[in-house]
């Protein structure tokens, strides 16, 4: 993919990369809503910061760099927040959730596995360190093939 000169970016240029960005975000976050939000925030940041694009890399490489930061932000945010949609119930529904002695009538749904989340986070930290130790072109080829699913050759 050819490098683009500085100052020549527009929203359509950036939106063209959305499918690849979404694929990358889905591999990292494993949640469609979070991945779409991260990609949307990436494209918005890119539009707002288009003048900072120096043209030293391809637009896609620049966007992936922005997306990596948005993914980390999303992981941090999801670790602190719970979706309110899960809790939208009427007062009558609340009574049905509990037994007269105050215990749950049914156990709550699985709230996730913190060990697994930490393990996944550590895996991506180690993977990023490994990628940084590779020669630049090798790291790019690996990311394009294994992470973004693009064909080589």
N, CA, C and O atoms as a GROMACS GRO file, in nm:
protein
  612
    1UNK      N    1   0.084  -0.116   0.000
    1UNK     CA    2   0.000   0.000   0.000
    1UNK      C    3   0.089   0.123   0.000
    1UNK      O    4   0.184   0.130   0.077
    2UNK      N    5   0.060   0.218  -0.083
    2UNK     CA    6   0.142   0.337  -0.099
    2UNK      C    7   0.121   0.433   0.015
    2UNK      O    8   0.014   0.441   0.076
    3UNK      N    9   0.230   0.507   0.043
    3UNK     CA   10   0.220   0.612   0.144
    3UNK      C   11   0.142   0.728   0.086
    3UNK      O   12   0.145   0.754  -0.034
    4UNK      N   13   0.074   0.796   0.175
    4UNK     CA   14  -0.005   0.911   0.132
    4UNK      C   15   0.064   1.036   0.181
    4UNK      O   16   0.123   1.037   0.290
    5UNK      N   17   0.059   1.142   0.102
    5UNK     CA   18   0.127   1.263   0.142
    5UNK      C   19   0.050   1.334   0.252
    5UNK      O   20  -0.072   1.323   0.262
    6UNK      N   21   0.124   1.409   0.336
    6UNK     CA   22   0.061   1.480   0.446
    6UNK      C   23  -0.044   1.578   0.396
    6UNK      O   24  -0.032   1.636   0.288
    7UNK      N   25  -0.147   1.596   0.478
    7UNK     CA   26  -0.250   1.695   0.446
    7UNK      C   27  -0.348   1.655   0.338
    7UNK      O   28  -0.428   1.738   0.296
    8UNK      N   29  -0.344   1.528   0.291
    8UNK     CA   30  -0.435   1.488   0.183
    8UNK      C   31  -0.543   1.392   0.232
    8UNK      O   32  -0.609   1.327   0.151
    9UNK      N   33  -0.562   1.383   0.362
    9UNK     CA   34  -0.661   1.290   0.418
    9UNK      C   35  -0.798   1.356   0.424
    9UNK      O   36  -0.810   1.474   0.454
   10UNK      N   37  -0.900   1.278   0.395
   10UNK     CA   38  -1.036   1.324   0.419
   10UNK      C   39  -1.116   1.207   0.477
   10UNK      O   40  -1.067   1.095   0.484
   11UNK      N   41  -1.239   1.235   0.517
   11UNK     CA   42  -1.321   1.134   0.584
   11UNK      C   43  -1.342   1.010   0.497
   11UNK      O   44  -1.343   0.898   0.550
   12UNK      N   45  -1.357   1.027   0.366
   12UNK     CA   46  -1.377   0.911   0.279
   12UNK      C   47  -1.251   0.825   0.272
   12UNK      O   48  -1.260   0.702   0.270
   13UNK      N   49  -1.133   0.887   0.268
   13UNK     CA   50  -1.008   0.811   0.270
   13UNK      C   51  -1.000   0.726   0.396
   13UNK      O   52  -0.962   0.609   0.390
   14UNK      N   53  -1.036   0.786   0.508
   14UNK     CA   54  -1.027   0.716   0.636
   14UNK      C   55  -1.133   0.606   0.646
   14UNK      O   56  -1.104   0.496   0.693
   15UNK      N   57  -1.255   0.634   0.603
   15UNK     CA   58  -1.364   0.537   0.613
   15UNK      C   59  -1.337   0.413   0.528
   15UNK      O   60  -1.390   0.306   0.558
   16UNK      N   61  -1.257   0.426   0.426
   16UNK     CA   62  -1.224   0.313   0.339
   16UNK      C   63  -1.151   0.203   0.418
   16UNK      O   64  -1.155   0.086   0.380
   17UNK      N   65  -1.084   0.241   0.525
   17UNK     CA   66  -1.008   0.145   0.605
   17UNK      C   67  -1.091   0.083   0.717
   17UNK      O   68  -1.041  -0.002   0.791
   18UNK      N   69  -1.216   0.124   0.731
   18UNK     CA   70  -1.301   0.079   0.841
   18UNK      C   71  -1.313  -0.074   0.853
   18UNK      O   72  -1.302  -0.126   0.964
   19UNK      N   73  -1.335  -0.148   0.743
   19UNK     CA   74  -1.349  -0.294   0.758
   19UNK      C   75  -1.225  -0.361   0.820
   19UNK      O   76  -1.238  -0.450   0.904
   20UNK      N   77  -1.107  -0.318   0.778
   20UNK     CA   78  -0.985  -0.377   0.834
   20UNK      C   79  -0.966  -0.336   0.980
   20UNK      O   80  -0.921  -0.416   1.061
   21UNK      N   81  -1.000  -0.213   1.012
   21UNK     CA   82  -0.990  -0.166   1.150
   21UNK      C   83  -1.087  -0.245   1.239
   21UNK      O   84  -1.052  -0.283   1.351
   22UNK      N   85  -1.206  -0.268   1.189
   22UNK     CA   86  -1.306  -0.342   1.267
   22UNK      C   87  -1.260  -0.486   1.290
   22UNK      O   88  -1.278  -0.541   1.399
   23UNK      N   89  -1.203  -0.546   1.190
   23UNK     CA   90  -1.152  -0.682   1.204
   23UNK      C   91  -1.043  -0.688   1.311
   23UNK      O   92  -1.042  -0.778   1.395
   24UNK      N   93  -0.952  -0.592   1.307
   24UNK     CA   94  -0.844  -0.584   1.406
   24UNK      C   95  -0.903  -0.566   1.546
   24UNK      O   96  -0.862  -0.634   1.640
   25UNK      N   97  -0.997  -0.474   1.560
   25UNK     CA   98  -1.058  -0.446   1.690
   25UNK      C   99  -1.133  -0.568   1.743
   25UNK      O  100  -1.128  -0.597   1.863
   26UNK      N  101  -1.203  -0.640   1.656
   26UNK     CA  102  -1.275  -0.760   1.699
   26UNK      C  103  -1.179  -0.867   1.751
   26UNK      O  104  -1.210  -0.936   1.848
   27UNK      N  105  -1.063  -0.881   1.687
   27UNK     CA  106  -0.965  -0.978   1.733
   27UNK      C  107  -0.916  -0.944   1.873
   27UNK      O  108  -0.886  -1.032   1.954
   28UNK      N  109  -0.907  -0.816   1.902
   28UNK     CA  110  -0.856  -0.773   2.031
   28UNK      C  111  -0.964  -0.773   2.139
   28UNK      O  112  -0.939  -0.819   2.251
   29UNK      N  113  -1.082  -0.723   2.108
   29UNK     CA  114  -1.184  -0.700   2.209
   29UNK      C  115  -1.286  -0.813   2.222
   29UNK      O  116  -1.342  -0.834   2.329
   30UNK      N  117  -1.309  -0.886   2.113
   30UNK     CA  118  -1.405  -0.997   2.112
   30UNK      C  119  -1.546  -0.952   2.153
   30UNK      O  120  -1.622  -1.029   2.212
   31UNK      N  121  -1.580  -0.828   2.121
   31UNK     CA  122  -1.711  -0.774   2.153
   31UNK      C  123  -1.747  -0.676   2.042
   31UNK      O  124  -1.679  -0.576   2.022
   32UNK      N  125  -1.853  -0.706   1.970
   32UNK     CA  126  -1.889  -0.626   1.853
   32UNK      C  127  -1.912  -0.481   1.887
   32UNK      O  128  -1.861  -0.392   1.819
   33UNK      N  129  -1.990  -0.454   1.992
   33UNK     CA  130  -2.020  -0.315   2.027
   33UNK      C  131  -1.894  -0.239   2.066
   33UNK      O  132  -1.875  -0.125   2.023
   34UNK      N  133  -1.808  -0.300   2.147
   34UNK     CA  134  -1.685  -0.235   2.188
   34UNK      C  135  -1.593  -0.212   2.068
   34UNK      O  136  -1.530  -0.107   2.057
   35UNK      N  137  -1.585  -0.310   1.979
   35UNK     CA  138  -1.499  -0.298   1.861
   35UNK      C  139  -1.549  -0.185   1.771
   35UNK      O  140  -1.470  -0.105   1.722
   36UNK      N  141  -1.680  -0.179   1.749
   36UNK     CA  142  -1.736  -0.072   1.665
   36UNK      C  143  -1.713   0.065   1.727
   36UNK      O  144  -1.682   0.161   1.657
   37UNK      N  145  -1.728   0.073   1.859
   37UNK     CA  146  -1.703   0.201   1.926
   37UNK      C  147  -1.556   0.242   1.912
   37UNK      O  148  -1.526   0.358   1.885
   38UNK      N  149  -1.466   0.148   1.931
   38UNK     CA  150  -1.322   0.178   1.919
   38UNK      C  151  -1.287   0.225   1.778
   38UNK      O  152  -1.210   0.320   1.762
   39UNK      N  153  -1.344   0.160   1.678
   39UNK     CA  154  -1.317   0.200   1.539
   39UNK      C  155  -1.376   0.338   1.512
   39UNK      O  156  -1.311   0.421   1.448
   40UNK      N  157  -1.496   0.362   1.560
   40UNK     CA  158  -1.559   0.492   1.539
   40UNK      C  159  -1.477   0.603   1.605
   40UNK      O  160  -1.457   0.709   1.547
   41UNK      N  161  -1.430   0.578   1.728
   41UNK     CA  162  -1.346   0.675   1.797
   41UNK      C  163  -1.214   0.696   1.724
   41UNK      O  164  -1.161   0.807   1.721
   42UNK      N  165  -1.161   0.589   1.666
   42UNK     CA  166  -1.037   0.599   1.588
   42UNK      C  167  -1.056   0.689   1.467
   42UNK      O  168  -0.975   0.778   1.442
   43UNK      N  169  -1.163   0.666   1.393
   43UNK     CA  170  -1.188   0.746   1.273
   43UNK      C  171  -1.216   0.891   1.309
   43UNK      O  172  -1.173   0.982   1.238
   44UNK      N  173  -1.286   0.912   1.419
   44UNK     CA  174  -1.312   1.049   1.463
   44UNK      C  175  -1.181   1.119   1.502
   44UNK      O  176  -1.159   1.235   1.465
   45UNK      N  177  -1.097   1.049   1.575
   45UNK     CA  178  -0.967   1.106   1.614
   45UNK      C  179  -0.881   1.134   1.490
   45UNK      O  180  -0.810   1.234   1.485
   46UNK      N  181  -0.889   1.046   1.392
   46UNK     CA  182  -0.811   1.065   1.270
   46UNK      C  183  -0.860   1.186   1.190
   46UNK      O  184  -0.780   1.263   1.137
   47UNK      N  185  -0.991   1.203   1.183
   47UNK     CA  186  -1.046   1.319   1.112
   47UNK      C  187  -1.003   1.447   1.183
   47UNK      O  188  -0.961   1.544   1.120
   48UNK      N  189  -1.014   1.445   1.316
   48UNK     CA  190  -0.977   1.564   1.394
   48UNK      C  191  -0.826   1.592   1.387
   48UNK      O  192  -0.784   1.707   1.392
   49UNK      N  193  -0.747   1.485   1.376
   49UNK     CA  194  -0.602   1.503   1.377
   49UNK      C  195  -0.536   1.480   1.242
   49UNK      O  196  -0.417   1.452   1.235
   50UNK      N  197  -0.613   1.491   1.135
   50UNK     CA  198  -0.558   1.464   1.001
   50UNK      C  199  -0.436   1.550   0.971
   50UNK      O  200  -0.346   1.506   0.900
   51UNK      N  201  -0.432   1.672   1.024
   51UNK     CA  202  -0.319   1.759   0.998
   51UNK      C  203  -0.191   1.707   1.064
   51UNK      O  204  -0.082   1.750   1.028
   52UNK      N  205  -0.204   1.616   1.162
   52UNK     CA  206  -0.085   1.561   1.228
   52UNK      C  207  -0.027   1.442   1.152
   52UNK      O  208   0.082   1.395   1.185
   53UNK      N  209  -0.098   1.393   1.052
   53UNK     CA  210  -0.047   1.281   0.973
   53UNK      C  211   0.068   1.332   0.887
   53UNK      O  212   0.048   1.415   0.798
   54UNK      N  213   0.188   1.283   0.915
   54UNK     CA  214   0.308   1.333   0.849
   54UNK      C  215   0.337   1.263   0.717
   54UNK      O  216   0.421   1.310   0.641
   55UNK      N  217   0.270   1.154   0.688
   55UNK     CA  218   0.295   1.081   0.564
   55UNK      C  219   0.415   0.989   0.571
   55UNK      O  220   0.460   0.938   0.468
   56UNK      N  221   0.468   0.965   0.692
   56UNK     CA  222   0.583   0.878   0.708
   56UNK      C  223   0.548   0.730   0.706
   56UNK      O  224   0.637   0.645   0.705
   57UNK      N  225   0.422   0.700   0.703
   57UNK     CA  226   0.375   0.561   0.696
   57UNK      C  227   0.248   0.560   0.612
   57UNK      O  228   0.203   0.664   0.565
   58UNK      N  229   0.193   0.441   0.594
   58UNK     CA  230   0.066   0.435   0.522
   58UNK      C  231  -0.045   0.484   0.615
   58UNK      O  232  -0.028   0.487   0.737
   59UNK      N  233  -0.156   0.523   0.557
   59UNK     CA  234  -0.270   0.568   0.636
   59UNK      C  235  -0.317   0.455   0.727
   59UNK      O  236  -0.350   0.478   0.843
   60UNK      N  237  -0.320   0.334   0.674
   60UNK     CA  238  -0.367   0.220   0.754
   60UNK      C  239  -0.278   0.199   0.876
   60UNK      O  240  -0.329   0.173   0.985
   61UNK      N  241  -0.147   0.209   0.860
   61UNK     CA  242  -0.056   0.192   0.972
   61UNK      C  243  -0.082   0.301   1.077
   61UNK      O  244  -0.082   0.273   1.197
   62UNK      N  245  -0.102   0.423   1.031
   62UNK     CA  246  -0.132   0.534   1.121
   62UNK      C  247  -0.263   0.509   1.196
   62UNK      O  248  -0.271   0.531   1.316
   63UNK      N  249  -0.365   0.461   1.124
   63UNK     CA  250  -0.495   0.433   1.186
   63UNK      C  251  -0.485   0.319   1.287
   63UNK      O  252  -0.545   0.327   1.394
   64UNK      N  253  -0.410   0.215   1.255
   64UNK     CA  254  -0.393   0.103   1.349
   64UNK      C  255  -0.326   0.152   1.476
   64UNK      O  256  -0.360   0.108   1.586
   65UNK      N  257  -0.230   0.243   1.462
   65UNK     CA  258  -0.166   0.300   1.581
   65UNK      C  259  -0.266   0.372   1.670
   65UNK      O  260  -0.263   0.357   1.792
   66UNK      N  261  -0.354   0.449   1.609
   66UNK     CA  262  -0.458   0.518   1.686
   66UNK      C  263  -0.552   0.415   1.748
   66UNK      O  264  -0.590   0.426   1.865
   67UNK      N  265  -0.591   0.315   1.668
   67UNK     CA  266  -0.684   0.213   1.715
   67UNK      C  267  -0.630   0.136   1.835
   67UNK      O  268  -0.705   0.102   1.926
   68UNK      N  269  -0.501   0.108   1.836
   68UNK     CA  270  -0.442   0.036   1.950
   68UNK      C  271  -0.467   0.111   2.079
   68UNK      O  272  -0.500   0.050   2.181
   69UNK      N  273  -0.453   0.243   2.076
   69UNK     CA  274  -0.478   0.322   2.196
   69UNK      C  275  -0.626   0.320   2.233
   69UNK      O  276  -0.660   0.315   2.352
   70UNK      N  277  -0.712   0.324   2.135
   70UNK     CA  278  -0.856   0.321   2.162
   70UNK      C  279  -0.897   0.186   2.220
   70UNK      O  280  -0.986   0.179   2.305
   71UNK      N  281  -0.833   0.078   2.175
   71UNK     CA  282  -0.863  -0.056   2.228
   71UNK      C  283  -0.822  -0.064   2.374
   71UNK      O  284  -0.897  -0.116   2.457
   72UNK      N  285  -0.704  -0.015   2.406
   72UNK     CA  286  -0.659  -0.015   2.545
   72UNK      C  287  -0.757   0.066   2.630
   72UNK      O  288  -0.794   0.023   2.740
   73UNK      N  289  -0.798   0.183   2.581
   73UNK     CA  290  -0.895   0.264   2.654
   73UNK      C  291  -1.025   0.186   2.676
   73UNK      O  292  -1.083   0.191   2.784
   74UNK      N  293  -1.070   0.115   2.573
   74UNK     CA  294  -1.193   0.037   2.582
   74UNK      C  295  -1.181  -0.074   2.685
   74UNK      O  296  -1.273  -0.100   2.762
   75UNK      N  297  -1.065  -0.142   2.686
   75UNK     CA  298  -1.044  -0.249   2.784
   75UNK      C  299  -1.046  -0.194   2.926
   75UNK      O  300  -1.104  -0.254   3.016
   76UNK      N  301  -0.982  -0.080   2.945
   76UNK     CA  302  -0.982  -0.018   3.078
   76UNK      C  303  -1.123   0.023   3.118
   76UNK      O  304  -1.165   0.000   3.232
   77UNK      N  305  -1.195   0.082   3.024
   77UNK     CA  306  -1.331   0.130   3.053
   77UNK      C  307  -1.424   0.012   3.085
   77UNK      O  308  -1.502   0.019   3.180
   78UNK      N  309  -1.416  -0.094   3.007
   78UNK     CA  310  -1.505  -0.208   3.030
   78UNK      C  311  -1.474  -0.278   3.161
   78UNK      O  312  -1.561  -0.343   3.219
   79UNK      N  313  -1.351  -0.265   3.208
   79UNK     CA  314  -1.316  -0.323   3.336
   79UNK      C  315  -1.378  -0.248   3.453
   79UNK      O  316  -1.394  -0.304   3.561
   80UNK      N  317  -1.413  -0.121   3.430
   80UNK     CA  318  -1.469  -0.038   3.536
   80UNK      C  319  -1.620  -0.026   3.529
   80UNK      O  320  -1.683   0.006   3.629
   81UNK      N  321  -1.680  -0.052   3.414
   81UNK     CA  322  -1.823  -0.026   3.395
   81UNK      C  323  -1.902  -0.155   3.377
   81UNK      O  324  -1.851  -0.256   3.329
   82UNK      N  325  -2.027  -0.148   3.416
   82UNK     CA  326  -2.122  -0.255   3.388
   82UNK      C  327  -2.234  -0.194   3.304
   82UNK      O  328  -2.277  -0.082   3.330
   83UNK      N  329  -2.279  -0.266   3.205
   83UNK     CA  330  -2.386  -0.217   3.119
   83UNK      C  331  -2.516  -0.209   3.198
   83UNK      O  332  -2.551  -0.301   3.271
   84UNK      N  333  -2.588  -0.097   3.183
   84UNK     CA  334  -2.716  -0.082   3.252
   84UNK      C  335  -2.825  -0.166   3.187
   84UNK      O  336  -2.926  -0.196   3.251
   85UNK      N  337  -2.807  -0.203   3.061
   85UNK     CA  338  -2.906  -0.285   2.992
   85UNK      C  339  -2.932  -0.416   3.066
   85UNK      O  340  -3.043  -0.468   3.065
   86UNK      N  341  -2.829  -0.469   3.130
   86UNK     CA  342  -2.844  -0.595   3.202
   86UNK      C  343  -2.938  -0.581   3.320
   86UNK      O  344  -2.996  -0.680   3.365
   87UNK      N  345  -2.954  -0.459   3.371
   87UNK     CA  346  -3.026  -0.438   3.494
   87UNK      C  347  -3.160  -0.370   3.477
   87UNK      O  348  -3.224  -0.332   3.575
   88UNK      N  349  -3.205  -0.353   3.355
   88UNK     CA  350  -3.332  -0.288   3.331
   88UNK      C  351  -3.447  -0.382   3.368
   88UNK      O  352  -3.485  -0.469   3.289
   89UNK      N  353  -3.498  -0.364   3.487
   89UNK     CA  354  -3.609  -0.446   3.534
   89UNK      C  355  -3.707  -0.358   3.609
   89UNK      O  356  -3.671  -0.252   3.661
   90UNK      N  357  -3.830  -0.402   3.615
   90UNK     CA  358  -3.931  -0.329   3.692
   90UNK      C  359  -3.921  -0.376   3.838
   90UNK      O  360  -3.859  -0.478   3.866
   91UNK      N  361  -3.982  -0.300   3.931
   91UNK     CA  362  -3.979  -0.343   4.072
   91UNK      C  363  -4.037  -0.482   4.093
   91UNK      O  364  -3.991  -0.557   4.179
   92UNK      N  365  -4.140  -0.518   4.015
   92UNK     CA  366  -4.199  -0.652   4.028
   92UNK      C  367  -4.098  -0.759   3.988
   92UNK      O  368  -4.090  -0.864   4.052
   93UNK      N  369  -4.022  -0.732   3.884
   93UNK     CA  370  -3.919  -0.826   3.841
   93UNK      C  371  -3.813  -0.843   3.950
   93UNK      O  372  -3.761  -0.953   3.970
   94UNK      N  373  -3.783  -0.734   4.019
   94UNK     CA  374  -3.683  -0.740   4.126
   94UNK      C  375  -3.729  -0.835   4.237
   94UNK      O  376  -3.649  -0.912   4.290
   95UNK      N  377  -3.857  -0.829   4.272
   95UNK     CA  378  -3.909  -0.917   4.377
   95UNK      C  379  -3.897  -1.063   4.336
   95UNK      O  380  -3.870  -1.150   4.419
   96UNK      N  381  -3.918  -1.090   4.209
   96UNK     CA  382  -3.912  -1.228   4.161
   96UNK      C  383  -3.768  -1.281   4.161
   96UNK      O  384  -3.747  -1.403   4.156
   97UNK      N  385  -3.671  -1.193   4.165
   97UNK     CA  386  -3.531  -1.236   4.162
   97UNK      C  387  -3.484  -1.291   4.295
   97UNK      O  388  -3.384  -1.362   4.301
   98UNK      N  389  -3.557  -1.259   4.404
   98UNK     CA  390  -3.511  -1.296   4.537
   98UNK      C  391  -3.610  -1.386   4.609
   98UNK      O  392  -3.731  -1.378   4.587
   99UNK      N  393  -3.558  -1.471   4.694
   99UNK     CA  394  -3.640  -1.554   4.782
   99UNK      C  395  -3.679  -1.468   4.903
   99UNK      O  396  -3.620  -1.363   4.927
  100UNK      N  397  -3.778  -1.514   4.980
  100UNK     CA  398  -3.820  -1.435   5.098
  100UNK      C  399  -3.706  -1.409   5.197
  100UNK      O  400  -3.707  -1.307   5.267
  101UNK      N  401  -3.606  -1.499   5.203
  101UNK     CA  402  -3.496  -1.479   5.297
  101UNK      C  403  -3.387  -1.386   5.242
  101UNK      O  404  -3.285  -1.363   5.308
  102UNK      N  405  -3.408  -1.329   5.118
  102UNK     CA  406  -3.314  -1.233   5.063
  102UNK      C  407  -3.210  -1.291   4.969
  102UNK      O  408  -3.136  -1.216   4.905
  103UNK      N  409  -3.203  -1.424   4.960
  103UNK     CA  410  -3.108  -1.486   4.869
  103UNK      C  411  -3.165  -1.485   4.727
  103UNK      O  412  -3.286  -1.477   4.706
  104UNK      N  413  -3.075  -1.493   4.630
  104UNK     CA  414  -3.119  -1.498   4.490
  104UNK      C  415  -3.206  -1.621   4.466
  104UNK      O  416  -3.176  -1.730   4.516
  105UNK      N  417  -3.314  -1.604   4.390
  105UNK     CA  418  -3.396  -1.718   4.349
  105UNK      C  419  -3.317  -1.804   4.251
  105UNK      O  420  -3.322  -1.927   4.257
  106UNK      N  421  -3.244  -1.740   4.162
  106UNK     CA  422  -3.153  -1.807   4.070
  106UNK      C  423  -3.019  -1.735   4.077
  106UNK      O  424  -3.014  -1.614   4.098
  107UNK      N  425  -2.914  -1.810   4.060
  107UNK     CA  426  -2.782  -1.746   4.061
  107UNK      C  427  -2.771  -1.646   3.947
  107UNK      O  428  -2.823  -1.672   3.838
  108UNK      N  429  -2.706  -1.533   3.969
  108UNK     CA  430  -2.688  -1.435   3.860
  108UNK      C  431  -2.605  -1.495   3.747
  108UNK      O  432  -2.530  -1.592   3.766
  109UNK      N  433  -2.620  -1.436   3.630
  109UNK     CA  434  -2.543  -1.481   3.515
  109UNK      C  435  -2.395  -1.462   3.543
  109UNK      O  436  -2.355  -1.382   3.628
  110UNK      N  437  -2.315  -1.536   3.470
  110UNK     CA  438  -2.169  -1.527   3.484
  110UNK      C  439  -2.124  -1.384   3.457
  110UNK      O  440  -2.159  -1.325   3.355
  111UNK      N  441  -2.045  -1.330   3.547
  111UNK     CA  442  -1.998  -1.192   3.534
  111UNK      C  443  -1.861  -1.186   3.470
  111UNK      O  444  -1.796  -1.081   3.474
  112UNK      N  445  -1.816  -1.293   3.413
  112UNK     CA  446  -1.685  -1.294   3.348
  112UNK      C  447  -1.580  -1.355   3.439
  112UNK      O  448  -1.601  -1.376   3.558
  113UNK      N  449  -1.469  -1.383   3.380
  113UNK     CA  450  -1.358  -1.445   3.451
  113UNK      C  451  -1.242  -1.346   3.456
  113UNK      O  452  -1.175  -1.325   3.355
  114UNK      N  453  -1.217  -1.285   3.573
  114UNK     CA  454  -1.109  -1.187   3.581
  114UNK      C  455  -0.973  -1.247   3.548
  114UNK      O  456  -0.888  -1.179   3.490
  115UNK      N  457  -0.950  -1.373   3.584
  115UNK     CA  458  -0.823  -1.438   3.552
  115UNK      C  459  -0.803  -1.445   3.401
  115UNK      O  460  -0.694  -1.420   3.350
  116UNK      N  461  -0.910  -1.480   3.329
  116UNK     CA  462  -0.902  -1.490   3.184
  116UNK      C  463  -0.878  -1.352   3.122
  116UNK      O  464  -0.798  -1.340   3.029
  117UNK      N  465  -0.944  -1.250   3.173
  117UNK     CA  466  -0.925  -1.114   3.122
  117UNK      C  467  -0.782  -1.068   3.145
  117UNK      O  468  -0.720  -1.008   3.057
  118UNK      N  469  -0.729  -1.095   3.263
  118UNK     CA  470  -0.591  -1.058   3.294
  118UNK      C  471  -0.494  -1.135   3.205
  118UNK      O  472  -0.396  -1.079   3.156
  119UNK      N  473  -0.520  -1.263   3.186
  119UNK     CA  474  -0.435  -1.345   3.101
  119UNK      C  475  -0.435  -1.292   2.958
  119UNK      O  476  -0.330  -1.284   2.895
  120UNK      N  477  -0.553  -1.257   2.906
  120UNK     CA  478  -0.563  -1.203   2.771
  120UNK      C  479  -0.487  -1.071   2.760
  120UNK      O  480  -0.416  -1.046   2.662
  121UNK      N  481  -0.502  -0.987   2.863
  121UNK     CA  482  -0.432  -0.858   2.864
  121UNK      C  483  -0.280  -0.880   2.863
  121UNK      O  484  -0.208  -0.814   2.788
  122UNK      N  485  -0.233  -0.972   2.946
  122UNK     CA  486  -0.088  -1.001   2.951
  122UNK      C  487  -0.040  -1.059   2.819
  122UNK      O  488   0.069  -1.026   2.772
  123UNK      N  489  -0.122  -1.146   2.757
  123UNK     CA  490  -0.084  -1.203   2.628
  123UNK      C  491  -0.059  -1.092   2.526
  123UNK      O  492   0.042  -1.093   2.456
  124UNK      N  493  -0.152  -0.995   2.519
  124UNK     CA  494  -0.137  -0.889   2.420
  124UNK      C  495  -0.021  -0.796   2.455
  124UNK      O  496   0.041  -0.740   2.365
  125UNK      N  497   0.009  -0.779   2.583
  125UNK     CA  498   0.127  -0.702   2.621
  125UNK      C  499   0.254  -0.770   2.571
  125UNK      O  500   0.342  -0.707   2.513
  126UNK      N  501   0.263  -0.902   2.595
  126UNK     CA  502   0.380  -0.978   2.551
  126UNK      C  503   0.388  -0.980   2.399
  126UNK      O  504   0.496  -0.965   2.342
  127UNK      N  505   0.272  -0.998   2.332
  127UNK     CA  506   0.272  -1.000   2.187
  127UNK      C  507   0.321  -0.866   2.132
  127UNK      O  508   0.398  -0.862   2.036
  128UNK      N  509   0.277  -0.758   2.192
  128UNK     CA  510   0.320  -0.626   2.145
  128UNK      C  511   0.470  -0.607   2.167
  128UNK      O  512   0.538  -0.550   2.082
  129UNK      N  513   0.522  -0.655   2.281
  129UNK     CA  514   0.666  -0.646   2.305
  129UNK      C  515   0.744  -0.728   2.201
  129UNK      O  516   0.847  -0.684   2.150
  130UNK      N  517   0.692  -0.846   2.171
  130UNK     CA  518   0.757  -0.929   2.069
  130UNK      C  519   0.754  -0.861   1.932
  130UNK      O  520   0.852  -0.862   1.859
  131UNK      N  521   0.641  -0.802   1.900
  131UNK     CA  522   0.628  -0.733   1.770
  131UNK      C  523   0.727  -0.617   1.762
  131UNK      O  524   0.784  -0.591   1.657
  132UNK      N  525   0.746  -0.546   1.874
  132UNK     CA  526   0.838  -0.433   1.876
  132UNK      C  527   0.982  -0.478   1.859
  132UNK      O  528   1.066  -0.401   1.811
  133UNK      N  529   1.014  -0.603   1.899
  133UNK     CA  530   1.151  -0.651   1.887
  133UNK      C  531   1.182  -0.705   1.746
  133UNK      O  532   1.298  -0.726   1.712
  134UNK      N  533   1.078  -0.726   1.666
  134UNK     CA  534   1.098  -0.772   1.528
  134UNK      C  535   1.141  -0.655   1.440
  134UNK      O  536   1.112  -0.540   1.471
  135UNK      N  537   1.210  -0.686   1.330
  135UNK     CA  538   1.236  -0.580   1.232
  135UNK      C  539   1.102  -0.522   1.185
  135UNK      O  540   1.002  -0.594   1.178
  136UNK      N  541   1.101  -0.394   1.153
  136UNK     CA  542   0.976  -0.324   1.123
  136UNK      C  543   0.896  -0.393   1.013
  136UNK      O  544   0.775  -0.412   1.030
  137UNK      N  545   0.959  -0.431   0.904
  137UNK     CA  546   0.884  -0.492   0.793
  137UNK      C  547   0.832  -0.630   0.830
  137UNK      O  548   0.724  -0.669   0.787
  138UNK      N  549   0.908  -0.704   0.910
  138UNK     CA  550   0.863  -0.836   0.954
  138UNK      C  551   0.742  -0.821   1.045
  138UNK      O  552   0.645  -0.896   1.032
  139UNK      N  553   0.747  -0.726   1.136
  139UNK     CA  554   0.634  -0.703   1.227
  139UNK      C  555   0.510  -0.661   1.148
  139UNK      O  556   0.399  -0.706   1.178
  140UNK      N  557   0.528  -0.576   1.049
  140UNK     CA  558   0.415  -0.533   0.968
  140UNK      C  559   0.355  -0.650   0.891
  140UNK      O  560   0.233  -0.665   0.885
  141UNK      N  561   0.441  -0.733   0.832
  141UNK     CA  562   0.393  -0.849   0.756
  141UNK      C  563   0.317  -0.945   0.848
  141UNK      O  564   0.212  -0.998   0.810
  142UNK      N  565   0.371  -0.969   0.967
  142UNK     CA  566   0.305  -1.057   1.063
  142UNK      C  567   0.168  -1.002   1.101
  142UNK      O  568   0.069  -1.075   1.098
  143UNK      N  569   0.163  -0.873   1.136
  143UNK     CA  570   0.036  -0.812   1.176
  143UNK      C  571  -0.065  -0.817   1.062
  143UNK      O  572  -0.183  -0.845   1.085
  144UNK      N  573  -0.021  -0.788   0.941
  144UNK     CA  574  -0.113  -0.789   0.828
  144UNK      C  575  -0.169  -0.928   0.803
  144UNK      O  576  -0.288  -0.943   0.772
  145UNK      N  577  -0.086  -1.028   0.815
  145UNK     CA  578  -0.132  -1.164   0.786
  145UNK      C  579  -0.207  -1.227   0.903
  145UNK      O  580  -0.318  -1.276   0.887
  146UNK      N  581  -0.146  -1.225   1.021
  146UNK     CA  582  -0.201  -1.300   1.134
  146UNK      C  583  -0.307  -1.223   1.212
  146UNK      O  584  -0.400  -1.284   1.264
  147UNK      N  585  -0.294  -1.092   1.221
  147UNK     CA  586  -0.390  -1.014   1.300
  147UNK      C  587  -0.502  -0.959   1.211
  147UNK      O  588  -0.620  -0.969   1.245
  148UNK      N  589  -0.464  -0.902   1.098
  148UNK     CA  590  -0.564  -0.840   1.012
  148UNK      C  591  -0.620  -0.939   0.910
  148UNK      O  592  -0.721  -0.910   0.846
  149UNK      N  593  -0.557  -1.054   0.893
  149UNK     CA  594  -0.610  -1.158   0.804
  149UNK      C  595  -0.591  -1.129   0.656
  149UNK      O  596  -0.664  -1.182   0.573
  150UNK      N  597  -0.494  -1.046   0.623
  150UNK     CA  598  -0.471  -1.016   0.482
  150UNK      C  599  -0.384  -1.123   0.419
  150UNK      O  600  -0.306  -1.190   0.488
  151UNK      N  601  -0.396  -1.138   0.290
  151UNK     CA  602  -0.318  -1.238   0.217
  151UNK      C  603  -0.177  -1.184   0.191
  151UNK      O  604  -0.157  -1.064   0.172
  152UNK      N  605  -0.082  -1.274   0.190
  152UNK     CA  606   0.056  -1.236   0.155
  152UNK      C  607   0.083  -1.280   0.013
  152UNK      O  608   0.020  -1.372  -0.039
  153UNK      N  609   0.179  -1.213  -0.048
  153UNK     CA  610   0.222  -1.255  -0.180
  153UNK      C  611   0.163  -1.185  -0.292
  153UNK      O  612   0.194  -1.216  -0.407
   0.00000   0.00000   0.00000
